[in-house]
Amino acid sequence: MYTLGINAYHGDSSACIYRNTEIIAATEEERILRLKHWAGLPVKAIEFCLKEAGISLKDVDHITVSRDPKAKLSQKALYAVSSLNL
């Protein structure tokens, strides 16, 4: 059984594929896009993981999505403020 794990819509978006309890592939979207702390749906990371696992989306039995809008909120705010070009 294959599961696609998605960590999306906040900094360091990522994806992974695991079979039963074994991680087959995992990566952060920023590694592919070369954009530090990239946030959004990690489409390229998902594609990478599927390719590394040698499967297609049709082979995935379950999709899990992390959801915690307050995750690392203070670090995100500090990073956003420090990145302003004032």
DALIN-V496449 format. One line per field, one symbol per residue. ss: DSSP state (H for helix, E for strand, C for the rest). phi: phi as a letter, one per 40 degrees, with the letter a starting at -180 (. if undefined). A space follows every 50 residues. Layout:
ss: ???
phi: ???
//
This chain:
ss: CEEEEEECCCCCCEEEEEECCEEEEEEEHHHHHCCCCCCCCCHHHHHHHH HHHCCCHHHCCEEEECCCCCCCHHHHHHHHHHCCCC
phi: .bbbbbbbgadgdaaabbbfbbccaaacdccccgbdfdbiccdcccdccc cccgbbcccccbbbbcaaccdfdccccccccccccc
//
